[in-house]
Amino acid sequence: MKKILLILVLMALACAGPLRRGGRLADGPVPFQTILAGSHSLIDTSAVMLVKNESDWDKVWIQAKGRIDPLPERPTVDFSRQCVIAAFMGERPSSGFRIEISAIEKRGKILDLHIKKYETPGMLTVVTNPFYLVRLPKGDYELNVIEETIR
């Protein structure tokens, strides 16, 4: 029983330790959760946004899912503890395009946001506007976007 309790305590410390030190997110890899990814947003140009409040979240959600009528219910985000990053690829000429937030790393106030842009020729000819939305721990961040194009 003592071994199990010790293992549970060590696992809890391992999980919680890198997340927050002194009430702030520690430097290093940042845990995030994908909210939604898709191909048909209303955003025509490439953009990355840090969303810190409900009002901006409403606007971003409409931009991401605005082509659907009725508009799907917006996922809940607790902005007292979380924020959202929205990445938009802009308008593309086929279904062979996709965007993904693959990793986030914190350095002081800077978040290194690793974005993969997939461009696969020969897919269906249809206009797409790929997007990717993630939820992560709240902070006063500056974004440093690091893009990788995959063909």
C-alpha positions in Angstrom: 0.0 0.0 0.0 2.9 2.4 0.8 4.5 1.7 -2.6 1.2 2.5 -4.4 0.8 5.7 -2.4 4.4 6.7 -3.1 3.9 6.1 -6.8 0.8 8.2 -6.9 2.4 11.1 -5.1 5.4 10.9 -7.4 3.2 10.8 -10.5 1.2 13.9 -9.2 4.4 15.8 -8.6 5.8 14.9 -12.0 2.6 16.1 -13.7 2.1 19.2 -11.7 5.7 20.3 -11.2 6.5 21.6 -14.8 3.1 23.3 -15.1 3.2 26.0 -12.5 5.9 27.4 -10.2 5.0 30.3 -8.0 1.6 30.6 -9.7 3.2 30.9 -13.2 3.6 28.4 -16.0 7.2 27.1 -15.9 9.5 27.4 -18.9 9.6 24.4 -21.2 6.9 22.4 -23.1 3.4 23.7 -22.6 0.5 21.3 -22.3 -2.4 22.0 -24.7 -5.6 20.5 -25.9 -6.9 20.6 -29.4 -10.4 22.1 -29.4 -11.1 21.7 -33.1 -9.4 21.6 -36.5 -11.1 22.0 -39.9 -10.9 23.2 -43.5 -13.7 25.7 -43.9 -13.2 28.9 -41.8 -14.1 32.4 -42.9 -10.4 33.6 -42.6 -8.9 34.3 -46.1 -5.3 35.2 -44.9 -2.8 33.4 -42.7 -3.2 34.4 -39.1 -2.4 33.3 -35.5 -4.3 34.7 -32.6 -4.1 34.5 -28.8 -7.6 34.6 -27.4 -7.9 35.8 -23.8 -11.6 36.5 -23.2 -15.1 35.3 -24.0 -15.9 38.2 -26.3 -12.8 37.5 -28.5 -13.6 33.7 -28.3 -17.1 34.4 -29.7 -15.6 36.2 -32.6 -12.9 33.6 -33.3 -15.4 30.8 -33.1 -17.7 32.5 -35.7 -14.6 33.0 -37.9 -13.7 29.3 -37.6 -17.1 27.7 -37.9 -19.1 30.5 -39.7 -19.8 28.5 -42.8 -22.0 26.2 -40.9 -25.7 27.1 -40.4 -26.8 26.8 -37.7 -23.5 27.7 -36.0 -22.4 24.8 -33.7 -22.3 25.5 -30.0 -19.0 27.1 -29.0 -16.8 24.9 -26.7 -16.5 26.2 -23.2 -13.2 27.8 -22.1 -12.5 28.9 -18.6 -10.7 32.2 -19.2 -9.8 32.5 -15.5 -7.4 29.6 -16.0 -7.1 29.1 -19.8 -6.6 30.9 -23.1 -7.0 29.8 -26.7 -4.6 29.9 -29.7 -6.2 30.0 -33.1 -4.2 29.3 -36.2 -5.6 30.0 -39.7 -3.9 29.0 -42.9 -5.9 31.3 -45.2 -7.6 30.5 -48.4 -6.1 27.5 -50.4 -7.0 26.1 -53.8 -7.6 22.4 -52.9 -8.4 19.9 -50.1 -4.8 19.0 -49.8 -4.0 21.7 -47.3 -4.1 21.4 -43.5 -2.6 23.3 -40.5 -1.6 21.9 -37.1 -0.2 23.3 -33.9 2.3 20.6 -33.2 4.1 21.9 -30.1 4.2 24.9 -27.8 7.2 25.8 -25.7 7.5 28.6 -23.1 10.6 30.9 -22.7 9.8 33.6 -20.2 6.8 35.5 -21.6 7.4 34.1 -25.1 5.5 31.1 -26.5 7.3 29.3 -29.3 4.3 28.1 -31.3 5.3 25.3 -33.7 2.9 25.1 -36.7 3.0 22.5 -39.4 1.4 23.5 -42.7 0.6 20.5 -44.9 0.4 21.1 -48.6 -0.4 17.9 -50.6 -0.9 18.4 -54.4 -3.3 16.4 -56.4 -6.3 16.5 -54.0 -9.8 17.7 -54.8 -10.0 21.2 -56.4 -12.1 23.0 -53.8 -11.4 26.2 -52.0 -10.5 25.6 -48.3 -9.6 27.8 -45.4 -7.8 25.5 -42.8 -7.8 26.3 -39.1 -6.6 24.8 -35.8 -7.8 25.8 -32.3 -6.1 24.8 -29.0 -6.7 25.5 -25.3 -3.7 26.0 -22.9 -3.0 27.4 -19.5 -3.6 31.2 -19.1 -0.7 33.6 -19.3 0.4 37.0 -20.6 2.2 35.6 -23.6 3.9 36.9 -26.7 3.7 34.5 -29.7 6.7 33.5 -31.7 5.4 31.4 -34.7 7.7 28.8 -36.1 6.3 27.4 -39.3 7.2 24.2 -41.1 5.8 23.4 -44.5 5.3 19.7 -45.3 4.8 18.7 -48.9 
